[in-house]
Amino acid sequence: MPAGAGLVIAVLVLAAFVMLLNETVLSVALPTLSDQLRISTSTVQWVTSGFLLTTAVVIPTTGYLLERFTERQVFLAACLLFTAGTLICALAAGFGVLMVGRVLQACGTAMVMPLLMTTVMRMVPESRRGGVIGIITVVIAFAPALGPTVGGVILARLDWRWLFWSVLPLMVLTLAVGLVKLSAGASARAVPLDVLSIPLAAIGFGGLLYGLSAVGAGGTAPAVTGVTLGVGALGLTAFILRQLRMQKRDRAMLDLRPMANRTFAVALSMVAMLFMCMIAVVAVLLPLYLQTVHGEGTLVSGLVMLPGGLVLGVLGPIVGRVYDRLGARILVLPGAVISFVGLCLLAVLGAHTPLWLVVVAHVLLMSGVGMMMTPLMTDALSALPEQLYSHGSAIMATVQQVVGALGIALFVTVAAMATRSEFPVPDAAGLHTAFLLGAVIGGVVVAMALLVKSPARAGR
Protein backbone atom coordinates (compact mmCIF):
# COMPACT_ATOMS: atom_id res chain seq x y z
CA MET A 1 0.00 0.00 0.00
CA PRO A 2 1.11 3.63 -0.36
CA ALA A 3 3.35 4.96 2.43
CA GLY A 4 1.30 5.99 5.46
CA ALA A 5 -1.89 4.29 4.23
CA GLY A 6 -1.85 1.75 7.05
CA LEU A 7 -1.64 4.43 9.73
CA VAL A 8 -4.45 6.49 8.18
CA ILE A 9 -6.74 3.46 7.95
CA ALA A 10 -5.85 2.34 11.50
CA VAL A 11 -6.84 5.71 13.00
CA LEU A 12 -10.11 5.75 11.06
CA VAL A 13 -10.88 2.15 12.10
CA LEU A 14 -10.25 3.03 15.76
CA ALA A 15 -12.64 5.98 15.56
CA ALA A 16 -15.30 3.92 13.79
CA PHE A 17 -15.01 1.10 16.34
CA VAL A 18 -15.60 3.41 19.29
CA MET A 19 -18.53 5.12 17.57
CA LEU A 20 -20.28 1.95 16.41
CA LEU A 21 -19.75 0.26 19.77
CA ASN A 22 -21.77 3.10 21.22
CA GLU A 23 -24.53 2.47 18.66
CA THR A 24 -25.91 -0.58 20.51
CA VAL A 25 -24.38 -0.25 23.97
CA LEU A 26 -27.74 1.05 25.24
CA SER A 27 -29.69 -1.97 23.97
CA VAL A 28 -29.60 -3.87 27.29
CA ALA A 29 -30.41 -0.62 29.11
CA LEU A 30 -33.77 -0.04 27.38
CA PRO A 31 -35.86 -1.55 30.23
CA THR A 32 -33.79 0.42 32.77
CA LEU A 33 -34.18 3.67 30.84
CA SER A 34 -37.90 3.04 30.39
CA ASP A 35 -38.31 2.61 34.14
CA GLN A 36 -36.04 5.42 35.36
CA LEU A 37 -37.12 8.00 32.76
CA ARG A 38 -40.78 6.88 32.99
CA ILE A 39 -41.33 6.41 29.26
CA SER A 40 -42.76 3.54 27.19
CA THR A 41 -40.72 0.85 25.43
CA SER A 42 -41.75 2.20 22.04
CA THR A 43 -40.47 5.65 23.04
CA VAL A 44 -37.23 4.54 24.65
CA GLN A 45 -36.22 2.54 21.54
CA TRP A 46 -35.65 5.92 19.87
CA VAL A 47 -32.30 6.21 21.66
CA THR A 48 -31.20 3.48 19.23
CA SER A 49 -33.42 3.98 16.17
CA GLY A 50 -33.11 7.78 16.43
CA PHE A 51 -29.34 7.39 16.37
CA LEU A 52 -29.58 5.27 13.22
CA LEU A 53 -32.04 7.65 11.57
CA THR A 54 -29.81 10.68 12.19
CA THR A 55 -26.86 8.93 10.59
CA ALA A 56 -29.06 8.07 7.61
CA VAL A 57 -29.93 11.74 7.13
CA VAL A 58 -26.35 12.97 7.55
CA ILE A 59 -24.48 10.28 5.57
CA PRO A 60 -25.74 11.46 2.14
CA THR A 61 -23.99 14.79 2.75
CA THR A 62 -20.61 13.11 3.25
CA GLY A 63 -20.01 12.85 -0.49
CA TYR A 64 -20.11 16.64 -0.54
CA LEU A 65 -18.09 16.99 2.67
CA LEU A 66 -15.29 14.74 1.41
CA GLU A 67 -14.90 16.93 -1.66
CA ARG A 68 -15.32 20.28 0.06
CA PHE A 69 -13.03 19.64 3.05
CA THR A 70 -9.82 17.67 3.64
CA GLU A 71 -9.88 14.20 5.21
CA ARG A 72 -8.29 15.59 8.36
CA GLN A 73 -10.94 18.31 8.72
CA VAL A 74 -13.79 15.83 8.27
CA PHE A 75 -12.23 13.43 10.78
CA LEU A 76 -11.71 16.11 13.44
CA ALA A 77 -15.24 17.47 12.98
CA ALA A 78 -16.69 13.96 13.36
CA CYS A 79 -14.71 13.24 16.53
CA LEU A 80 -15.60 16.60 18.11
CA LEU A 81 -19.31 16.11 17.42
CA PHE A 82 -19.26 12.61 18.85
CA THR A 83 -17.30 13.63 21.94
CA ALA A 84 -19.66 16.54 22.66
CA GLY A 85 -22.68 14.26 22.24
CA THR A 86 -21.21 11.65 24.57
CA LEU A 87 -20.63 14.25 27.29
CA ILE A 88 -24.21 15.55 26.96
CA CYS A 89 -25.60 12.01 27.25
CA ALA A 90 -23.51 11.33 30.35
CA LEU A 91 -24.90 14.48 32.01
CA ALA A 92 -28.50 14.05 30.78
CA ALA A 93 -31.22 14.28 33.41
CA GLY A 94 -34.10 13.49 31.05
CA PHE A 95 -35.03 11.82 27.78
CA GLY A 96 -34.99 15.06 25.73
CA VAL A 97 -31.41 15.95 26.65
CA LEU A 98 -30.36 12.33 26.13
CA MET A 99 -31.74 12.43 22.60
CA VAL A 100 -29.86 15.67 21.84
CA GLY A 101 -26.63 13.95 22.81
CA ARG A 102 -27.48 10.88 20.74
CA VAL A 103 -28.14 13.07 17.69
CA LEU A 104 -24.71 14.69 18.01
CA GLN A 105 -23.10 11.28 18.42
CA ALA A 106 -24.89 10.08 15.30
CA CYS A 107 -23.68 13.06 13.27
CA GLY A 108 -20.08 12.18 14.10
CA THR A 109 -20.59 8.49 13.32
CA ALA A 110 -22.23 9.31 9.98
CA MET A 111 -19.18 11.25 8.83
CA VAL A 112 -16.58 8.63 9.76
CA MET A 113 -17.91 5.50 8.01
CA PRO A 114 -18.02 6.84 4.41
CA LEU A 115 -14.66 8.53 5.02
CA LEU A 116 -13.19 5.17 6.05
CA MET A 117 -14.60 3.19 3.09
CA THR A 118 -13.70 5.84 0.51
CA THR A 119 -10.15 6.06 1.87
CA VAL A 120 -9.72 2.28 1.61
CA MET A 121 -11.02 2.14 -1.96
CA ARG A 122 -8.61 4.88 -3.03
CA MET A 123 -5.51 3.76 -1.15
CA VAL A 124 -5.64 -0.06 -1.15
CA PRO A 125 -4.86 -2.12 -4.30
CA GLU A 126 -7.76 -4.24 -5.56
CA SER A 127 -5.92 -7.49 -4.78
CA ARG A 128 -5.79 -6.58 -1.05
CA ARG A 129 -9.16 -4.90 -0.55
CA GLY A 130 -10.86 -8.03 0.76
CA GLY A 131 -8.44 -8.40 3.64
CA VAL A 132 -8.62 -4.73 4.59
CA ILE A 133 -12.41 -4.52 4.27
CA GLY A 134 -12.57 -7.74 6.29
CA ILE A 135 -11.03 -5.83 9.18
CA ILE A 136 -13.46 -2.98 8.61
CA THR A 137 -16.31 -5.50 8.68
CA VAL A 138 -15.20 -6.37 12.21
CA VAL A 139 -15.80 -2.73 13.05
CA ILE A 140 -19.13 -2.45 11.25
CA ALA A 141 -20.58 -5.69 12.61
CA PHE A 142 -18.51 -6.69 15.66
CA ALA A 143 -18.64 -3.34 17.44
CA PRO A 144 -22.48 -3.17 17.47
CA ALA A 145 -22.59 -6.89 18.36
CA LEU A 146 -20.22 -6.29 21.30
CA GLY A 147 -22.25 -3.31 22.53
CA PRO A 148 -24.85 -5.32 24.50
CA THR A 149 -22.13 -7.28 26.31
CA VAL A 150 -20.27 -4.10 27.31
CA GLY A 151 -23.55 -2.51 28.35
CA GLY A 152 -24.56 -5.52 30.42
CA VAL A 153 -21.25 -5.60 32.29
CA ILE A 154 -21.43 -1.88 33.08
CA LEU A 155 -25.09 -1.93 34.14
CA ALA A 156 -24.47 -4.85 36.49
CA ARG A 157 -22.48 -2.52 38.74
CA LEU A 158 -23.01 1.10 37.69
CA ASP A 159 -25.65 3.64 36.69
CA TRP A 160 -26.67 3.80 32.98
CA ARG A 161 -24.81 7.11 32.57
CA TRP A 162 -21.57 5.18 32.87
CA LEU A 163 -22.34 3.72 29.46
CA PHE A 164 -21.25 7.14 28.20
CA TRP A 165 -18.61 8.03 30.78
CA SER A 166 -16.75 4.83 29.85
CA VAL A 167 -16.75 5.75 26.13
CA LEU A 168 -15.58 9.33 26.62
CA PRO A 169 -11.88 8.61 27.40
CA LEU A 170 -11.61 6.32 24.35
CA MET A 171 -12.98 9.03 22.08
CA VAL A 172 -10.70 11.69 23.52
CA LEU A 173 -7.70 9.39 22.94
CA THR A 174 -8.78 8.73 19.34
CA LEU A 175 -9.19 12.45 18.72
CA ALA A 176 -5.73 13.17 20.12
CA VAL A 177 -4.08 10.46 17.99
CA GLY A 178 -5.82 11.67 14.85
CA LEU A 179 -4.90 15.28 15.56
CA VAL A 180 -1.22 14.36 15.73
CA LYS A 181 -0.95 11.62 13.09
CA LEU A 182 -3.42 12.39 10.30
CA SER A 183 -2.32 14.51 7.36
CA ALA A 184 -4.67 16.68 5.33
CA GLY A 185 -5.18 14.00 2.67
CA ALA A 186 -6.76 14.90 -0.65
CA SER A 187 -7.01 18.60 -1.46
CA ALA A 188 -10.38 20.26 -0.87
CA ARG A 189 -12.20 21.95 -3.73
CA ALA A 190 -15.15 24.29 -3.90
CA VAL A 191 -18.26 22.29 -4.80
CA PRO A 192 -21.87 23.45 -4.47
CA LEU A 193 -24.14 21.86 -1.85
CA ASP A 194 -27.68 21.07 -2.91
CA VAL A 195 -29.33 22.46 0.21
CA LEU A 196 -32.84 21.34 -0.78
CA SER A 197 -31.79 17.68 -0.62
CA ILE A 198 -31.11 17.85 3.12
CA PRO A 199 -34.70 18.62 4.29
CA LEU A 200 -36.07 16.20 1.70
CA ALA A 201 -33.93 13.41 3.17
CA ALA A 202 -34.95 14.35 6.72
CA ILE A 203 -38.66 14.43 5.85
CA GLY A 204 -38.52 11.20 3.86
CA PHE A 205 -36.55 9.02 6.26
CA GLY A 206 -37.93 10.65 9.40
CA GLY A 207 -41.56 10.42 8.33
CA LEU A 208 -41.37 6.75 7.40
CA LEU A 209 -39.61 5.74 10.61
CA TYR A 210 -41.79 7.83 12.91
CA GLY A 211 -44.96 6.52 11.29
CA LEU A 212 -43.86 2.90 11.59
CA SER A 213 -42.88 3.38 15.24
CA ALA A 214 -46.24 5.03 15.97
CA VAL A 215 -48.06 1.88 14.81
CA GLY A 216 -46.45 -0.17 17.56
CA ALA A 217 -46.53 2.58 20.18
CA GLY A 218 -50.31 2.77 20.37
CA GLY A 219 -52.17 5.87 21.47
CA THR A 220 -51.59 7.56 18.09
CA ALA A 221 -54.61 8.16 15.88
CA PRO A 222 -54.53 5.97 12.76
CA ALA A 223 -55.13 9.06 10.62
CA VAL A 224 -52.05 10.77 12.06
CA THR A 225 -49.95 7.66 11.51
CA GLY A 226 -51.18 7.36 7.93
CA VAL A 227 -50.42 11.01 7.18
CA THR A 228 -46.92 10.67 8.66
CA LEU A 229 -46.17 7.60 6.56
CA GLY A 230 -47.55 9.32 3.46
CA VAL A 231 -45.46 12.44 4.03
CA GLY A 232 -42.38 10.28 4.56
CA ALA A 233 -42.97 8.37 1.33
CA LEU A 234 -43.49 11.59 -0.61
CA GLY A 235 -40.37 13.15 0.91
CA LEU A 236 -38.23 10.14 0.03
CA THR A 237 -39.62 10.06 -3.51
CA ALA A 238 -38.88 13.77 -3.93
CA PHE A 239 -35.35 13.22 -2.59
CA ILE A 240 -34.68 10.43 -5.11
CA LEU A 241 -36.08 12.44 -8.01
CA ARG A 242 -34.00 15.44 -6.94
CA GLN A 243 -30.81 13.37 -6.95
CA LEU A 244 -31.59 11.89 -10.37
CA ARG A 245 -32.06 15.39 -11.75
CA MET A 246 -28.98 16.91 -10.10
CA GLN A 247 -26.63 14.04 -11.00
CA LYS A 248 -27.03 14.91 -14.67
CA ARG A 249 -25.00 18.05 -13.86
CA ASP A 250 -22.73 16.22 -11.39
CA ARG A 251 -24.23 18.25 -8.52
CA ALA A 252 -26.22 15.57 -6.70
CA MET A 253 -25.73 15.41 -2.95
CA LEU A 254 -26.01 11.63 -3.31
CA ASP A 255 -25.26 10.37 -6.83
CA LEU A 256 -27.49 7.34 -7.46
CA ARG A 257 -25.70 6.03 -10.56
CA PRO A 258 -24.12 3.14 -8.60
CA MET A 259 -27.61 1.67 -8.26
CA ALA A 260 -27.64 0.99 -12.01
CA ASN A 261 -24.74 -1.47 -11.56
CA ARG A 262 -26.14 -5.00 -11.14
CA THR A 263 -23.37 -6.25 -8.85
CA PHE A 264 -23.73 -3.20 -6.60
CA ALA A 265 -27.55 -3.42 -6.53
CA VAL A 266 -27.66 -7.13 -5.61
CA ALA A 267 -24.99 -6.79 -2.92
CA LEU A 268 -26.65 -3.68 -1.49
CA SER A 269 -30.04 -5.42 -1.27
CA MET A 270 -28.55 -8.37 0.61
CA VAL A 271 -26.53 -6.16 2.97
CA ALA A 272 -29.70 -4.19 3.71
CA MET A 273 -31.67 -7.27 4.74
CA LEU A 274 -28.76 -8.67 6.76
CA PHE A 275 -28.27 -5.39 8.60
CA MET A 276 -32.01 -5.08 9.30
CA CYS A 277 -32.13 -8.50 10.94
CA MET A 278 -28.83 -8.20 12.77
CA ILE A 279 -29.48 -4.76 14.29
CA ALA A 280 -33.06 -5.60 15.28
CA VAL A 281 -32.06 -8.91 16.88
CA VAL A 282 -28.89 -7.68 18.59
CA ALA A 283 -30.13 -4.26 19.69
CA VAL A 284 -33.72 -5.03 20.68
CA LEU A 285 -35.27 -8.47 20.32
CA LEU A 286 -32.70 -10.76 21.95
CA PRO A 287 -32.04 -8.48 24.96
CA LEU A 288 -35.81 -8.12 25.49
CA TYR A 289 -36.29 -11.89 25.24
CA LEU A 290 -33.51 -12.64 27.72
CA GLN A 291 -34.67 -10.04 30.26
CA THR A 292 -38.47 -10.13 30.01
CA VAL A 293 -39.22 -13.72 28.91
CA HIS A 294 -36.25 -15.67 30.22
CA GLY A 295 -35.91 -13.49 33.34
CA GLU A 296 -32.16 -12.87 33.11
CA GLY A 297 -30.30 -9.80 34.32
CA THR A 298 -28.36 -7.37 32.18
CA LEU A 299 -25.01 -9.06 32.90
CA VAL A 300 -26.19 -12.52 31.83
CA SER A 301 -27.92 -11.02 28.79
CA GLY A 302 -24.68 -9.40 27.69
CA LEU A 303 -22.61 -12.54 28.28
CA VAL A 304 -25.04 -14.72 26.31
CA MET A 305 -24.46 -12.49 23.29
CA LEU A 306 -20.67 -12.33 23.70
CA PRO A 307 -19.71 -15.55 21.80
CA GLY A 308 -21.56 -14.43 18.68
CA GLY A 309 -19.78 -11.09 18.73
CA LEU A 310 -16.40 -12.77 19.17
CA VAL A 311 -17.05 -15.16 16.27
CA LEU A 312 -17.98 -12.23 14.07
CA GLY A 313 -14.76 -10.45 14.99
CA VAL A 314 -12.58 -13.49 14.30
CA LEU A 315 -14.21 -14.22 10.94
CA GLY A 316 -13.72 -10.74 9.44
CA PRO A 317 -10.03 -10.86 8.43
CA ILE A 318 -10.19 -14.60 7.54
CA VAL A 319 -13.16 -14.12 5.24
CA GLY A 320 -11.42 -11.13 3.65
CA ARG A 321 -8.36 -13.20 2.73
CA VAL A 322 -10.51 -16.04 1.34
CA TYR A 323 -12.42 -13.50 -0.75
CA ASP A 324 -9.18 -12.10 -2.21
CA ARG A 325 -8.29 -15.64 -3.40
CA LEU A 326 -11.62 -17.23 -4.35
CA GLY A 327 -14.26 -14.53 -4.74
CA ALA A 328 -17.64 -13.87 -3.17
CA ARG A 329 -19.96 -16.73 -4.15
CA ILE A 330 -18.12 -19.48 -2.26
CA LEU A 331 -18.60 -17.47 0.97
CA VAL A 332 -21.97 -15.79 0.46
CA LEU A 333 -24.11 -18.85 -0.31
CA PRO A 334 -23.12 -20.97 2.74
CA GLY A 335 -23.16 -17.83 4.88
CA ALA A 336 -26.76 -17.14 3.86
CA VAL A 337 -27.80 -20.69 4.78
CA ILE A 338 -26.04 -20.54 8.17
CA SER A 339 -27.65 -17.21 9.10
CA PHE A 340 -31.05 -18.56 8.02
CA VAL A 341 -30.66 -21.56 10.33
CA GLY A 342 -29.73 -19.22 13.19
CA LEU A 343 -32.82 -17.06 12.59
CA CYS A 344 -35.03 -20.17 12.48
CA LEU A 345 -33.65 -21.30 15.85
CA LEU A 346 -34.38 -17.87 17.33
CA ALA A 347 -37.97 -18.20 16.09
CA VAL A 348 -38.56 -21.25 18.32
CA LEU A 349 -37.23 -19.75 21.55
CA GLY A 350 -39.52 -20.03 24.56
CA ALA A 351 -39.56 -19.18 28.25
CA HIS A 352 -37.81 -22.44 29.15
CA THR A 353 -35.32 -22.66 26.29
CA PRO A 354 -31.85 -23.48 27.68
CA LEU A 355 -29.38 -20.62 27.40
CA TRP A 356 -26.90 -22.75 25.45
CA LEU A 357 -29.40 -23.01 22.61
CA VAL A 358 -29.83 -19.22 22.61
CA VAL A 359 -26.05 -18.89 22.36
CA VAL A 360 -25.91 -21.38 19.46
CA ALA A 361 -28.65 -19.55 17.55
CA HIS A 362 -26.90 -16.19 18.02
CA VAL A 363 -23.50 -17.62 17.03
CA LEU A 364 -24.97 -19.12 13.84
CA LEU A 365 -26.58 -15.80 12.90
CA MET A 366 -23.36 -13.87 13.51
CA SER A 367 -21.28 -16.48 11.65
CA GLY A 368 -23.47 -16.26 8.58
CA VAL A 369 -23.41 -12.47 8.65
CA GLY A 370 -19.64 -12.52 9.04
CA MET A 371 -19.23 -14.75 5.98
CA MET A 372 -21.36 -12.45 3.82
CA MET A 373 -20.69 -8.83 4.76
CA THR A 374 -17.07 -8.51 3.57
CA PRO A 375 -17.56 -10.20 0.15
CA LEU A 376 -20.77 -8.28 -0.55
CA MET A 377 -19.38 -4.87 0.41
CA THR A 378 -16.09 -5.38 -1.43
CA ASP A 379 -17.79 -6.69 -4.57
CA ALA A 380 -20.27 -3.81 -4.54
CA LEU A 381 -17.70 -1.00 -4.33
CA SER A 382 -15.11 -2.68 -6.57
CA ALA A 383 -17.69 -2.83 -9.36
CA LEU A 384 -17.86 0.99 -9.50
CA PRO A 385 -15.58 3.46 -11.30
CA GLU A 386 -13.26 5.40 -8.99
CA GLN A 387 -15.18 8.68 -9.30
CA LEU A 388 -18.22 6.97 -7.75
CA TYR A 389 -16.44 5.38 -4.78
CA SER A 390 -17.47 8.11 -2.34
CA HIS A 391 -21.11 8.06 -3.49
CA GLY A 392 -21.21 4.25 -3.47
CA SER A 393 -19.85 4.25 0.08
CA ALA A 394 -22.40 6.88 1.09
CA ILE A 395 -25.28 4.92 -0.47
CA MET A 396 -24.25 1.73 1.29
CA ALA A 397 -23.78 3.45 4.64
CA THR A 398 -27.09 5.31 4.25
CA VAL A 399 -29.00 2.15 3.43
CA GLN A 400 -27.43 0.30 6.37
CA GLN A 401 -28.49 2.97 8.81
CA VAL A 402 -31.96 3.43 7.32
CA VAL A 403 -32.80 -0.27 7.28
CA GLY A 404 -31.30 -0.61 10.76
CA ALA A 405 -33.63 2.10 12.06
CA LEU A 406 -36.59 0.79 10.07
CA GLY A 407 -35.78 -2.76 11.17
CA ILE A 408 -35.90 -1.83 14.85
CA ALA A 409 -39.18 0.02 14.36
CA LEU A 410 -40.65 -2.80 12.24
CA PHE A 411 -39.69 -5.62 14.59
CA VAL A 412 -40.80 -3.70 17.69
CA THR A 413 -44.10 -2.95 15.94
CA VAL A 414 -44.65 -6.60 14.99
CA ALA A 415 -43.75 -7.76 18.51
CA ALA A 416 -46.08 -5.20 20.08
CA MET A 417 -49.00 -6.07 17.78
CA ALA A 418 -48.58 -9.82 18.43
CA THR A 419 -48.25 -9.43 22.20
CA ARG A 420 -51.15 -11.06 24.06
CA SER A 421 -50.55 -9.59 27.51
CA GLU A 422 -51.27 -6.06 28.71
CA PHE A 423 -47.72 -5.40 29.89
CA PRO A 424 -45.91 -2.42 28.29
CA VAL A 425 -43.20 -4.70 26.85
CA PRO A 426 -43.58 -7.52 24.29
CA ASP A 427 -44.28 -10.98 25.70
CA ALA A 428 -43.14 -14.40 24.45
CA ALA A 429 -45.83 -14.56 21.74
CA GLY A 430 -44.91 -11.11 20.40
CA LEU A 431 -41.19 -11.83 20.32
CA HIS A 432 -41.81 -15.21 18.67
CA THR A 433 -43.68 -13.49 15.84
CA ALA A 434 -40.91 -10.91 15.43
CA PHE A 435 -38.22 -13.62 15.31
CA LEU A 436 -40.33 -15.49 12.75
CA LEU A 437 -40.32 -12.39 10.55
CA GLY A 438 -36.52 -12.42 10.77
CA ALA A 439 -36.47 -16.04 9.58
CA VAL A 440 -38.61 -15.10 6.56
CA ILE A 441 -36.18 -12.31 5.65
CA GLY A 442 -33.32 -14.77 6.08
CA GLY A 443 -34.97 -17.08 3.56
CA VAL A 444 -35.11 -14.24 1.04
CA VAL A 445 -31.38 -13.64 1.56
CA VAL A 446 -30.67 -17.31 0.75
CA ALA A 447 -32.60 -16.96 -2.52
CA MET A 448 -30.73 -13.77 -3.44
CA ALA A 449 -27.37 -15.40 -2.69
CA LEU A 450 -27.85 -17.44 -5.86
CA LEU A 451 -27.52 -14.19 -7.86
CA VAL A 452 -24.01 -13.45 -6.55
CA LYS A 453 -21.30 -13.98 -9.16
CA SER A 454 -17.54 -14.46 -8.75
CA PRO A 455 -15.81 -13.11 -11.86
CA ALA A 456 -12.04 -13.46 -11.84
CA ARG A 457 -10.23 -10.19 -11.33
CA ALA A 458 -6.61 -9.16 -11.48
CA GLY A 459 -4.74 -9.99 -8.30
CA ARG A 460 -6.76 -13.09 -7.41
PyMOL commands that set and color helices and strands:
alter all, ss='L'
color gray80, all
select helices_A, chain A and resi 5-24+27-36+41-44+46-68+71-91+95-123+126-155+162-165+168-181+197-217+222-249+257-260+262-293+298-304+306-326+329-346+355-382+386-418+428-449
alter helices_A, ss='H'
color red, helices_A
deselect
rebuild
show_as cartoon
